[in-house]
Amino acid sequence: MVLMMNKSKVSTTYRLALVKTADPDKDGLVRKLVLQYKNVDAGRKYKKGGYGFSETERAIHNVVVIKPVDWSQEDVEAAVGQTGEI
C-alpha cells in the first residue's frame, strides 16, 4: 500500500493505492510503479455497485510507502525482495 501524490495547480492531494507491479530497469533499480486505486471523485454521486478501480503508472518519487507499525526492517526487506516486487 502506498499514498499516491496527485498534483494540480491549486493543491496536492494523496490517494491510497495498491502497487500492482514494480519492475526494475536494466540496471536493477525500480523507478516506476503501476498503481491501482479506487476511482472516486469528490462531488460525484455514489453509483449502485460501487466505484471502479483505475490503474496508473507513477514514478517512485511520487509515492509514499505505508508499512505496518509492527514490521521490522527485515520484514520490509523480505516483503520487497530482490526484484522490487511487493
ABEGO torsion letter per residue (X at the ends): XBBBBBBBAABBBBBBBBBABBBBBAAGBBABBBBBBBBBBBGBBBBBGEBBBBBBBBBAAABBBBBBAABBAAAAAAAAEAAGBX
